[in-house]
Amino acid sequence: MGREAQAGPQRSCIACRREGDKASFLRFVLAPDGSVTPDLEEKLPGRGAYTCVARSCLLEAVKKRQFGRSFKGAAAPVDGAALDSLLQEQMERRISGYLALANKAGVATSGGEAVERTIKGSNRPNLLVLSEDISPAIGEKLEGLAQRAGVPVMRALTKETLGMLLGKESDRSAVAIMSPGFGQSLIRELVRYRNYLEEDSGR
């Protein structure tokens, strides 16, 4: 491994023992009651335990009781399904939060026709978010337009949830993010969420 790869703090997965940059793992800490809790922002105090960004590693760590070993017996018994559910919920909340903030900042365009005009315009989006339940015909059309324009495309949430986050009375199946900062933050969160659900940690 070259010096560049070793630039950031190194950690290892408590399940599969893969080593790598700290940023490529999920961090867990102990809550005051001794329960294991995710620390997606890596801001909570205390000793951390790390797993790959993959559900399989999280569940394997629970099965092997690795959290108890990592926290030297101070951790309460871990319910794998409950921790998995909590982690997904936190990831979804972060994605929803960025979308809501982008909308509040006036850098989110929604609705099929409006998004299409934006992609074809001179000021192109930094990210196109399509709902998971978008109709195949509309999804393929917008995805094709975005690819030709060099706009990254990611799928997340439902039409109903997107509409609610954007403060709309009707569902929204497509959202164009016009800010580089929000676009990059959403891509990072969406990639992590997708990798976790697909159990793809890049190994």
PEDA-V723790 format. One record per backbone hydrogen bond with DSSP energy under -0.5 kcal/mol. NH is the residue of the N-H (numbers start at 0). CO is the residue of the C=O. If there is no record, write none. Layout:
BEGIN
nh: [NH | NH]
co: [CO | CO]
END
This chain:
BEGIN
nh: [5 | 6 | 10 | 12 | 13 | 16 | 19 | 21 | 23 | 24 | 25 | 27 | 28 | 30 | 33 | 36 | 38 | 41 | 48 | 50 | 52 | 53 | 54 | 56 | 57 | 58 | 59 | 60 | 61 | 62 | 63 | 64 | 65 | 66 | 68 | 69 | 70 | 71 | 72 | 73 | 75 | 79 | 82 | 83 | 84 | 85 | 86 | 87 | 88 | 89 | 90 | 91 | 92 | 93 | 94 | 95 | 96 | 97 | 98 | 99 | 100 | 101 | 102 | 103 | 104 | 105 | 106 | 108 | 110 | 114 | 115 | 116 | 117 | 118 | 119 | 120 | 123 | 125 | 126 | 127 | 128 | 128 | 129 | 129 | 130 | 131 | 133 | 138 | 139 | 140 | 141 | 142 | 143 | 144 | 145 | 146 | 147 | 148 | 149 | 149 | 150 | 151 | 153 | 155 | 161 | 162 | 163 | 164 | 165 | 166 | 167 | 171 | 174 | 175 | 176 | 176 | 177 | 177 | 182 | 183 | 184 | 185 | 186 | 187 | 188 | 189 | 190 | 191 | 192 | 193 | 194 | 195 | 196 | 197 | 198 | 199 | 200]
co: [1 | 3 | 19 | 17 | 49 | 12 | 10 | 8 | 20 | 21 | 50 | 48 | 36 | 34 | 30 | 28 | 26 | 38 | 27 | 25 | 23 | 51 | 195 | 53 | 53 | 54 | 55 | 56 | 57 | 58 | 59 | 61 | 60 | 60 | 64 | 65 | 66 | 68 | 67 | 70 | 33 | 77 | 78 | 79 | 80 | 81 | 82 | 83 | 84 | 85 | 86 | 87 | 88 | 89 | 90 | 91 | 92 | 93 | 94 | 95 | 96 | 97 | 98 | 99 | 100 | 102 | 101 | 175 | 173 | 110 | 111 | 112 | 113 | 114 | 115 | 116 | 121 | 176 | 176 | 151 | 126 | 174 | 127 | 153 | 172 | 156 | 130 | 134 | 135 | 136 | 137 | 138 | 139 | 140 | 141 | 142 | 143 | 144 | 145 | 146 | 145 | 149 | 127 | 129 | 157 | 158 | 159 | 160 | 161 | 163 | 162 | 158 | 128 | 108 | 126 | 174 | 106 | 175 | 178 | 179 | 180 | 181 | 182 | 183 | 184 | 185 | 186 | 187 | 188 | 189 | 190 | 191 | 192 | 193 | 195 | 194 | 198]
END
